[in-house]
Each structure stands twice: as C-alpha cells, then as structure tokens.
Amino acid sequence: MSREVEGQSGSVKDHIAYASDLDILIPLTQRVPMFDVTFGYYTGYGNPLFSLGGGVVYSVLKYIVLKYHVLKGYKVIETPIIARTTLYKLSGHLDMYRENMFVFDLEGDEYALKPMNCPFHILAFISLVERYGNRLKLPFKVFELGTVHRDERSGSLRGLMRARRFTQDDAHIFTTESMIVPSILNVFRELKEIYEKLFHMPVTKESVTLRVSLSDRERIGEKYLGTPEEWELAEGKLREIAEEIKKEYGIEYYEARGEAAFYGPKLDVVAFIEDRRTGEKKDWQIGTIQFDFNLPKKFRLNEIVRKYTDVDEKVYMIHRALLGSLERFMGVYLERYQGRLVFPLAPLQVLIIGITTGDEEVDKQIAQQVNTVEEGLVKEGYRAVGKLVAKTRLSGYVRKVESTIKPPVIAYIGKREVARGEVALSIYDLAKRRRVKETVQGLPGVLSKLDEIEAPVRELIGEDPRLPVILDYLAPQE
C-alpha cells in the first residue's frame, strides 16, 4: 500500500504535523480508534482529509480569493468534476496528459475526472460569445475555485504539498495579441498584492525569482503542440514581460528550457524557502502565468469570435493561478512560518488567558473580565476562546500553546490588568518572526487593535472576512 511522507523529522515538524496541531488536517497515517487500520486506508492516499480547523481555513481563504477576483473584474464560473473524454481529446489533454488522468467507464462511455479546468472555461466562453456577441468585451476574464484530480505516482505523494485531489484559484483570460503584455503584467501585480497584503510575503528581488519555462525546440510536434513559429512568438512575449517586471521591480528571471506546458510557455513565480529539516534553501513555485496559443486553435476560437463579434485580431488565452493549488500553497506556508497563519485564516484567532492568583475575589474579577472580552470578540465575529490559568503554571501553558495551536493574538488579563482596566496583548508579527507586546484599554482597545490587524485584507476585498466558528476545544487544557 502506498504511503505519504508525514509527521516529523527529528525535532523539526513538517507541514502535516503543523496542520494536525492546528486541526487543519487529519494525518492519513493516523490510526482509526477501534480499527486496526489508518485513515488513509479508507480515504486513499493523496486525498487530504480536512478537519474542522481546515474547514475554517479553506472557507475563509476561498472567500477572500473569490471576492478579490470579482473586484478585479473576473467573472465567476463553476464547472463539473467529470466529463466525457471527448472534451479532453479535443483539448489535447487525453493524448498529452492521459497518464496523469483518472479515466473510467460509465455505461459504456469513457469519462475522466477533471484534471484541468481550462477546457470547461473555453466551452463557457464559446457559449457566451455566440449568445452575446459584441456585448462580451475582450480581454474576458473567467475565474473558478476549481477542484481537480490528477493521478500522481504514490512515491511522490506528500500531504498537502503533493496530492491527487486539490483546488486551484484558476482563471483564464481570453485576449487579443495587442493586450497580452498588459494583461499578464496586471496578473503579476495581482499576485504581488495578494501575497503581500494577505500573507505578509514580500514579492521582491530578495524573496522571489521568475522562471520562464520554455519548450524543447527539438520536441515541438511531439511533446509540445504547435509550430516553431508559434512557440517563438509566445516565448518572445514572456521574455518581454519578464524584462518589464525586472525593470519595474528588480526581480530577476532565468530560462528553463523544456519546462513549458504542452500548450504554451509559462512564467512561474518561485519563492526561496528554507527546508527546516535539512537547512537547505529550496525553490517553491507559487503562482504561474501561462501563454496558450494551442487551445484557442483547437477550439476554433478565432473563427467563432470573428463570426459573432467585430474583433478581427487573433485570440489568445492566458492561464493563471496566483496561489496555484490552495493545498500545496498552504503546506509551503505552514512549513515556511512553522505553523503560523495570518490572522484572518487562523482556526483560533485570539486566546484570552486569565491569570489567576489564588485570591478568590481577585480571580472572580479576572474571570469576569475574561468573559467580557471573549463575549465581545465572539459577538463581533472573531474566533476567540477564554481560559483561566494559574500564575504558577502560566509559562508551561504558554509553551504548550506556542507549540500547538499558535493563535496570532494572545490576550492576558491578570490582577494588574483588572485593576487598570487593561488587556495585555501579545501579537505574532510574521515579518519579524516574533511576538510584539502591546497594552490596550479593555475590550474597546482589543477591538481597535484587531481592526488594525485586519486592515490589509480589508484593502483587498473591502470587508473583514470573519467566520465566527468557535473551536473552543483547540485551547489546550492547563
């Protein structure tokens, strides 16, 4: 039976261990109580099984990403999880990608689990062009949080990093040749904005590089669809865009011959991440932008657009994903930040610790203030839990909290805070990789500080993405 790599290596955790601590993921190698088998025995490996904390993380993340794309002018679509293989025969996936597809018989007809979203998006575009003609303006941008399935080899499976089932923040832009460069530059700016404002990950020359993934010219017509002339045009466009990004942001790029998709070259954004288990620097692809001249040709988009609109330029297609696989991105993020999540995504956002003294009257006041702050935060939609901890056990309890659930904000209320009407906050700063302490005045002060923390995401989507699910069991016992 296949197995995924999971858990810890020595004293350094990997993303699966962090995800388990945060109640995001149920490790598939974990054994099912009362049964002499693992959870993976039932789910199959490469098929992540999320827990309740994972439900919170992915629900909030998907909402932020969806709202952001809508505000950027993308139209939203939902496509089927299976299709007849005739669709993938037309797109070329069946011939070029079949070994990575799940193909099955259904009442004598051949079907496949969706490995890519793009063929469905093209069908929707064709329908819209026919129905609405010139009312459909180019560039036309369509977005989907699309779940796909790919038959990855069992030996390559690794938790969220490499799975057979995952969801992409997938979009396709149908555009003319004159709009290719500005469209792709806009995509890069969107990627930079969402990484920096939501994930506090700088997209700068110090933190990322660009990989221009090109064809192997000798294998055009075999591994790559199209003609040498078409590839030369497409690769030239991506080089031009990489130069523009280098000029504007100072971000370097390099060329990777033979790494293109079968339908076109790619511009991949690669982050430098330290593998804490080995200490080595690793390159992790985060976002990708792909130039496609083959699928428009296969689906006869130029003929269709010319027939139903006044557009007379050649139509091309841009594939792009800012995060890529949400699962893979989250795995990389958990390992990079050692289980720390940004405030909007954390399953437990605020842990309120009442530091009891043994003095019954004082401890009663502390408990009342903890309840006041907890109820006030929950009422505003925050995921907050209050716990009373004896002063003599505080250090050990905090160590337990910091090694497991890692709430972005810890609020302390003790004898001094009650006397002064204050709350002592400990806020984890992802950029500084440490906690920053700040004292505020009661519940209003806490709310004001949390509002400040949420400001960058509010700039992205115009609202605070709060999901008031209370996972009080996440707070460790004293």
C-alpha positions as CSV (number, residue, x, y, z in Angstrom):
1,M,0.0,0.0,0.0
2,S,1.3,3.5,-0.9
3,R,2.2,5.9,1.9
4,E,2.7,9.6,2.1
5,V,5.7,11.1,3.9
6,E,4.3,12.6,7.1
7,G,4.9,13.9,10.6
8,Q,8.2,14.9,11.9
9,S,11.9,14.5,11.0
10,G,13.9,14.6,14.3
11,S,12.7,17.6,16.3
12,V,11.6,19.6,13.3
13,K,8.0,19.4,12.2
14,D,6.8,19.3,8.7
15,H,3.6,20.9,7.4
16,I,1.5,17.8,8.2
17,A,2.4,18.0,11.8
18,Y,1.7,21.7,11.9
19,A,-1.6,21.1,10.1
20,S,-2.5,18.4,12.7
21,D,-1.7,20.8,15.6
22,L,-4.0,23.4,14.1
23,D,-6.8,20.9,13.4
24,I,-6.5,21.6,9.7
25,L,-5.7,18.1,8.6
26,I,-6.2,14.6,9.8
27,P,-3.0,12.7,9.1
28,L,-3.7,9.8,6.8
29,T,-1.2,7.6,8.6
30,Q,-3.0,8.2,11.9
31,R,-4.8,5.1,13.1
32,V,-8.6,4.9,13.4
33,P,-9.6,4.0,17.0
34,M,-11.1,0.5,17.4
35,F,-9.9,-0.4,13.9
36,D,-6.5,-1.8,13.1
37,V,-6.1,0.5,10.0
38,T,-5.2,4.1,9.2
39,F,-7.5,6.9,8.0
40,G,-5.7,6.6,4.7
41,Y,-6.9,3.0,4.4
42,Y,-10.4,4.4,3.9
43,T,-9.7,7.7,2.1
44,G,-6.9,6.6,-0.1
45,Y,-3.5,8.4,-0.1
46,G,-3.0,11.7,-1.9
47,N,-6.6,12.6,-0.9
48,P,-6.3,15.1,2.0
49,L,-8.9,14.7,4.8
50,F,-9.6,18.1,6.4
51,S,-10.8,18.6,10.0
52,L,-12.8,21.4,11.4
53,G,-10.0,23.8,11.6
54,G,-9.3,23.1,8.0
55,G,-12.9,23.9,7.2
56,V,-12.4,27.3,8.7
57,V,-9.1,28.0,6.9
58,Y,-10.3,26.9,3.5
59,S,-13.7,28.6,3.8
60,V,-12.2,32.0,4.7
61,L,-9.3,31.6,2.2
62,K,-11.7,30.7,-0.7
63,Y,-14.0,33.7,0.2
64,I,-11.1,36.2,0.2
65,V,-9.7,34.9,-3.1
66,L,-13.1,34.8,-4.7
67,K,-14.1,38.3,-3.6
68,Y,-10.7,39.7,-4.7
69,H,-11.1,38.3,-8.2
70,V,-14.6,39.6,-8.6
71,L,-13.4,43.1,-7.6
72,K,-10.6,42.8,-10.2
73,G,-13.1,42.2,-13.0
74,Y,-13.2,38.4,-13.2
75,K,-16.4,36.5,-13.9
76,V,-17.1,33.5,-11.7
77,I,-17.9,30.0,-13.0
78,E,-18.5,26.5,-11.6
79,T,-17.7,23.5,-13.7
80,P,-18.4,19.8,-13.5
81,I,-16.0,17.4,-11.8
82,I,-16.2,14.8,-14.6
83,A,-16.6,14.9,-18.3
84,R,-16.5,12.6,-21.3
85,T,-13.0,12.1,-22.6
86,T,-14.2,13.6,-25.9
87,L,-13.6,17.0,-24.3
88,Y,-10.0,16.1,-23.4
89,K,-9.4,14.6,-26.8
90,L,-10.3,17.9,-28.3
91,S,-8.2,19.9,-25.9
92,G,-5.2,17.6,-26.3
93,H,-5.1,16.5,-22.7
94,L,-6.1,12.9,-23.5
95,D,-3.1,12.5,-25.8
96,M,-0.5,14.5,-23.9
97,Y,-1.6,14.0,-20.3
98,R,-3.5,10.7,-20.1
99,E,-1.1,9.0,-17.8
100,N,-1.9,11.7,-15.1
101,M,-5.7,11.4,-15.6
102,F,-8.3,9.2,-13.9
103,V,-10.2,7.6,-16.8
104,F,-13.1,5.3,-16.2
105,D,-16.1,3.6,-18.0
106,L,-19.6,4.9,-17.4
107,E,-22.4,2.9,-19.0
108,G,-20.1,2.0,-21.9
109,D,-18.9,5.6,-22.4
110,E,-15.4,6.8,-21.4
111,Y,-15.2,9.6,-18.8
112,A,-12.5,11.2,-16.8
113,L,-12.2,13.1,-13.5
114,K,-11.4,16.7,-14.3
115,P,-7.6,17.2,-14.4
116,M,-7.8,20.8,-15.7
117,N,-10.4,23.5,-15.6
118,C,-9.5,25.2,-18.9
119,P,-11.5,23.1,-21.4
120,F,-14.7,23.9,-19.5
121,H,-13.9,27.6,-19.3
122,I,-13.3,27.6,-23.1
123,L,-16.8,25.9,-23.6
124,A,-18.4,28.6,-21.5
125,F,-16.6,31.4,-23.4
126,I,-17.8,29.9,-26.7
127,S,-21.4,29.8,-25.5
128,L,-21.2,33.4,-24.2
129,V,-19.6,34.7,-27.5
130,E,-22.4,33.1,-29.5
131,R,-25.1,34.4,-27.3
132,Y,-23.9,37.9,-26.6
133,G,-21.5,38.8,-29.4
134,N,-20.0,42.3,-29.1
135,R,-21.5,42.7,-25.6
136,L,-18.8,40.4,-24.4
137,K,-15.7,42.6,-24.2
138,L,-12.1,41.4,-24.5
139,P,-10.0,40.8,-22.5
140,F,-12.5,38.5,-20.9
141,K,-11.6,37.0,-17.5
142,V,-13.2,34.0,-16.0
143,F,-12.3,32.6,-12.6
144,E,-13.1,29.4,-10.7
145,L,-12.0,27.8,-7.4
146,G,-11.8,24.6,-9.3
147,T,-11.2,21.2,-7.8
148,V,-9.2,18.8,-9.9
149,H,-7.8,15.2,-9.7
150,R,-4.5,14.1,-11.1
151,D,-3.0,10.6,-10.9
152,E,0.3,11.4,-9.2
153,R,2.6,8.5,-8.5
154,S,2.3,7.1,-5.0
155,G,6.0,7.7,-4.3
156,S,5.7,11.4,-4.9
157,L,2.7,12.0,-2.6
158,R,3.4,14.2,0.4
159,G,0.5,15.6,2.5
160,L,-0.8,18.9,1.1
161,M,2.4,19.5,-1.0
162,R,1.7,16.7,-3.5
163,A,-1.8,15.4,-3.6
164,R,-4.1,13.7,-6.1
165,R,-7.1,16.0,-5.3
166,F,-6.6,19.7,-4.9
167,T,-8.3,23.1,-5.6
168,Q,-6.8,25.8,-7.7
169,D,-7.5,29.5,-7.8
170,D,-7.8,29.1,-11.6
171,A,-8.5,31.8,-14.1
172,H,-8.4,32.2,-17.9
173,I,-8.1,35.4,-19.8
174,F,-9.2,35.5,-23.4
175,T,-7.5,38.3,-25.1
176,T,-6.1,39.7,-28.4
177,E,-2.4,39.9,-29.2
178,S,-2.2,43.6,-28.5
179,M,-3.4,43.0,-24.9
180,I,-1.2,40.1,-24.0
181,V,1.6,42.0,-22.3
182,P,-0.6,44.4,-20.3
183,S,-2.9,41.5,-19.3
184,I,0.0,39.4,-17.9
185,L,1.6,42.4,-16.2
186,N,-1.7,43.0,-14.4
187,V,-1.8,39.4,-13.3
188,F,1.7,39.8,-11.8
189,R,0.5,42.9,-9.9
190,E,-2.5,41.0,-8.6
191,L,-0.2,38.2,-7.4
192,K,2.1,40.7,-5.7
193,E,-0.8,42.4,-4.0
194,I,-2.5,39.3,-2.6
195,Y,0.8,37.8,-1.3
196,E,1.9,40.9,0.4
197,K,-1.5,42.1,1.9
198,L,-3.0,38.8,2.8
199,F,0.0,36.6,3.6
200,H,2.7,39.2,4.5
201,M,5.0,37.6,2.0
202,P,7.1,40.2,0.1
203,V,7.3,39.7,-3.6
204,T,10.6,41.4,-4.1
205,K,14.0,40.7,-5.7
206,E,15.2,39.4,-2.4
207,S,12.4,36.8,-1.9
208,V,11.4,35.6,-5.4
209,T,12.7,35.0,-8.9
210,L,10.9,34.4,-12.2
211,R,11.3,31.2,-14.2
212,V,10.5,31.5,-17.9
213,S,9.6,27.9,-18.8
214,L,10.2,27.3,-22.4
215,S,9.8,24.4,-24.9
216,D,12.4,22.0,-26.1
217,R,12.5,23.1,-29.7
218,E,13.5,19.7,-30.9
219,R,10.3,18.2,-29.5
220,I,7.8,20.6,-30.9
221,G,5.2,18.5,-32.6
222,E,5.9,15.6,-30.2
223,K,5.9,16.8,-26.6
224,Y,4.6,20.3,-27.5
225,L,1.7,21.3,-29.7
226,G,2.0,23.9,-32.4
227,T,4.7,25.1,-34.8
228,P,8.2,26.6,-34.1
229,E,7.0,30.0,-35.3
230,E,4.1,30.0,-32.8
231,W,6.4,29.0,-29.9
232,E,8.9,31.7,-30.9
233,L,6.1,34.3,-30.7
234,A,4.8,33.1,-27.4
235,E,8.2,32.7,-25.7
236,G,9.2,36.2,-27.0
237,K,6.1,37.7,-25.3
238,L,7.0,36.1,-22.0
239,R,10.6,37.3,-22.2
240,E,9.3,40.8,-22.9
241,I,7.1,40.6,-19.8
242,A,9.9,39.2,-17.6
243,E,12.1,42.1,-18.7
244,E,9.3,44.6,-17.8
245,I,8.9,43.0,-14.4
246,K,12.7,43.2,-13.9
247,K,12.7,46.8,-14.9
248,E,9.8,47.8,-12.6
249,Y,10.6,45.6,-9.5
250,G,14.2,44.5,-10.0
251,I,13.1,40.8,-9.9
252,E,15.5,38.6,-11.9
253,Y,14.4,35.8,-14.2
254,Y,16.0,32.8,-15.7
255,E,15.0,30.5,-18.6
256,A,14.2,26.8,-18.1
257,R,14.3,25.0,-21.4
258,G,12.0,22.0,-21.7
259,E,9.8,23.0,-18.8
260,A,6.8,24.5,-20.7
261,A,3.3,23.1,-20.7
262,F,2.4,21.2,-23.8
263,Y,0.2,24.0,-25.0
264,G,2.5,27.0,-24.3
265,P,5.3,28.6,-22.3
266,K,5.0,29.6,-18.6
267,L,6.1,32.4,-16.4
268,D,6.4,30.9,-12.9
269,V,7.0,32.9,-9.7
270,V,9.4,31.0,-7.5
271,A,10.0,31.7,-3.8
272,F,13.1,30.9,-1.8
273,I,12.2,28.8,1.2
274,E,14.4,27.2,3.7
275,D,13.7,23.5,4.4
276,R,13.9,23.5,8.2
277,R,14.5,19.7,8.2
278,T,17.7,20.0,6.2
279,G,18.6,23.7,6.4
280,E,18.8,23.9,2.6
281,K,17.2,26.6,0.5
282,K,14.5,25.3,-1.8
283,D,12.7,26.8,-4.7
284,W,8.9,26.6,-4.4
285,Q,6.7,27.6,-7.3
286,I,3.9,29.7,-6.0
287,G,2.0,31.5,-8.8
288,T,2.0,30.7,-12.5
289,I,1.1,32.5,-15.7
290,Q,0.9,30.5,-18.9
291,F,0.6,31.8,-22.5
292,D,-1.6,29.5,-24.7
293,F,-1.9,29.7,-28.5
294,N,-2.8,26.0,-28.9
295,L,-6.2,25.6,-27.2
296,P,-7.7,28.7,-28.9
297,K,-6.7,27.0,-32.2
298,K,-8.1,23.6,-31.2
299,F,-11.5,25.1,-30.1
300,R,-11.6,27.4,-33.2
301,L,-11.9,30.5,-31.1
302,N,-10.7,32.8,-33.8
303,E,-13.4,31.7,-36.2
304,I,-16.1,31.8,-33.5
305,V,-15.0,35.3,-32.3
306,R,-14.9,36.7,-35.9
307,K,-18.3,35.2,-36.7
308,Y,-20.1,36.6,-33.7
309,T,-18.2,39.9,-32.9
310,D,-16.4,42.7,-34.7
311,V,-13.0,41.6,-33.3
312,D,-10.6,40.9,-36.1
313,E,-7.4,40.3,-34.1
314,K,-6.2,36.8,-33.3
315,V,-7.4,35.5,-29.9
316,Y,-5.1,34.0,-27.4
317,M,-5.6,32.5,-23.9
318,I,-3.7,33.2,-20.6
319,H,-3.9,30.5,-17.9
320,R,-3.0,31.8,-14.5
321,A,-3.2,30.9,-10.8
322,L,-2.0,33.2,-8.1
323,L,-1.7,30.6,-5.4
324,G,-1.8,27.6,-7.6
325,S,-3.0,24.6,-5.6
326,L,-4.5,26.0,-2.4
327,E,-3.4,22.9,-0.6
328,R,0.2,23.0,-1.8
329,F,0.4,26.7,-1.1
330,M,-0.9,26.1,2.5
331,G,1.7,23.3,3.0
332,V,4.5,25.6,1.9
333,Y,3.2,28.4,4.0
334,L,2.9,26.2,7.2
335,E,6.5,25.0,6.8
336,R,7.9,28.4,6.0
337,Y,6.3,30.0,9.0
338,Q,6.4,27.0,11.3
339,G,2.7,26.6,11.7
340,R,1.9,30.3,12.0
341,L,-1.1,31.5,10.0
342,V,-2.2,35.1,9.2
343,F,-4.9,36.4,11.5
344,P,-7.9,36.0,9.1
345,L,-7.1,32.3,8.4
346,A,-6.1,31.1,11.9
347,P,-8.6,28.5,13.3
348,L,-8.3,30.1,16.7
349,Q,-7.6,33.9,16.3
350,V,-7.5,35.1,19.9
351,L,-6.7,33.2,23.0
352,I,-7.7,35.1,26.2
353,I,-5.7,33.9,29.2
354,G,-7.0,34.9,32.6
355,I,-4.0,34.6,35.1
356,T,-5.5,33.5,38.4
357,T,-3.8,34.4,41.7
358,G,-5.4,32.1,44.3
359,D,-7.2,35.1,45.8
360,E,-10.9,34.3,45.3
361,E,-12.1,37.8,45.0
362,V,-9.4,38.9,42.5
363,D,-9.8,35.7,40.5
364,K,-13.6,36.3,40.2
365,Q,-12.9,39.8,38.7
366,I,-10.3,38.3,36.3
367,A,-12.8,35.6,35.2
368,Q,-15.5,38.3,34.7
369,Q,-13.1,40.4,32.5
370,V,-12.1,37.3,30.5
371,N,-15.7,36.5,29.8
372,T,-16.4,40.2,28.9
373,V,-13.6,40.2,26.3
374,E,-14.4,36.7,25.0
375,E,-18.1,37.5,24.5
376,G,-17.3,40.9,23.0
377,L,-15.0,39.3,20.4
378,V,-17.3,36.5,19.5
379,K,-20.1,38.9,19.1
380,E,-18.0,40.8,16.5
381,G,-17.3,37.6,14.6
382,Y,-13.9,36.7,15.9
383,R,-12.8,33.1,16.7
384,A,-11.9,33.7,20.4
385,V,-11.7,31.5,23.4
386,G,-11.0,32.3,27.1
387,K,-9.1,30.2,29.6
388,L,-8.2,30.6,33.2
389,V,-4.6,29.6,34.1
390,A,-2.9,29.7,37.5
391,K,0.0,32.1,37.6
392,T,2.3,29.4,38.7
393,R,1.5,27.3,35.6
394,L,1.4,30.2,33.0
395,S,4.9,29.6,31.5
396,G,4.2,25.9,30.8
397,Y,0.8,26.6,29.5
398,V,2.0,29.3,27.1
399,R,4.8,26.9,25.8
400,K,2.1,24.3,25.1
401,V,0.0,26.9,23.2
402,E,3.0,28.1,21.2
403,S,4.0,24.6,20.2
404,T,0.5,23.6,19.0
405,I,-2.4,25.9,18.2
406,K,-0.3,29.2,17.8
407,P,-3.0,31.8,17.9
408,P,-2.0,35.1,16.2
409,V,-3.1,37.0,19.3
410,I,-2.9,36.1,22.9
411,A,-4.6,38.4,25.4
412,Y,-3.5,38.4,29.0
413,I,-5.7,39.5,31.9
414,G,-4.3,39.3,35.4
415,K,-4.5,41.2,38.7
416,R,-2.7,44.3,37.3
417,E,-4.8,44.4,34.1
418,V,-8.1,44.1,36.1
419,A,-7.0,46.9,38.4
420,R,-6.2,49.2,35.5
421,G,-8.9,48.1,33.1
422,E,-6.3,46.9,30.6
423,V,-5.6,43.9,28.4
424,A,-2.0,42.9,27.6
425,L,-1.7,41.7,24.0
426,S,0.9,39.5,22.5
427,I,0.7,39.7,18.7
428,Y,2.7,37.5,16.4
429,D,4.5,39.5,13.7
430,L,5.1,37.3,10.7
431,A,7.6,39.7,9.2
432,K,9.7,39.9,12.4
433,R,9.1,36.2,13.3
434,R,8.3,37.1,16.9
435,R,5.6,38.3,19.2
436,V,5.1,42.0,19.8
437,K,3.6,43.1,23.1
438,E,1.1,46.0,23.5
439,T,-1.2,47.0,26.3
440,V,-4.7,48.4,25.4
441,Q,-7.7,49.6,27.3
442,G,-10.2,46.9,27.8
443,L,-12.5,45.4,25.1
444,P,-12.6,48.6,23.0
445,G,-8.8,48.6,22.9
446,V,-8.7,45.0,21.8
447,L,-11.3,45.5,19.1
448,S,-9.4,48.6,17.8
449,K,-6.2,46.6,17.6
450,L,-7.8,43.7,15.8
451,D,-9.4,46.1,13.3
452,E,-5.9,47.4,12.6
453,I,-4.6,43.9,12.1
454,E,-7.4,43.2,9.5
455,A,-6.8,46.5,7.6
456,P,-4.6,45.0,4.8
457,V,-7.2,42.3,3.9
458,R,-9.9,45.0,4.1
459,E,-7.9,46.9,1.4
460,L,-8.0,43.7,-0.7
461,I,-11.7,42.9,-0.6
462,G,-13.4,45.8,1.0
463,E,-14.6,43.9,4.1
464,D,-13.5,41.9,7.1
465,P,-13.7,38.2,6.2
466,R,-14.9,36.9,9.6
467,L,-16.3,33.4,10.1
468,P,-17.5,33.1,13.7
469,V,-17.0,29.3,14.2
470,I,-16.0,28.6,17.8
471,L,-13.5,25.8,18.1
472,D,-13.0,26.1,21.9
473,Y,-11.6,22.6,22.1
474,L,-8.5,23.9,20.4
475,A,-7.3,25.7,23.5
476,P,-5.0,23.3,25.4
477,Q,-6.0,22.2,28.9
478,E,-4.0,23.7,31.7
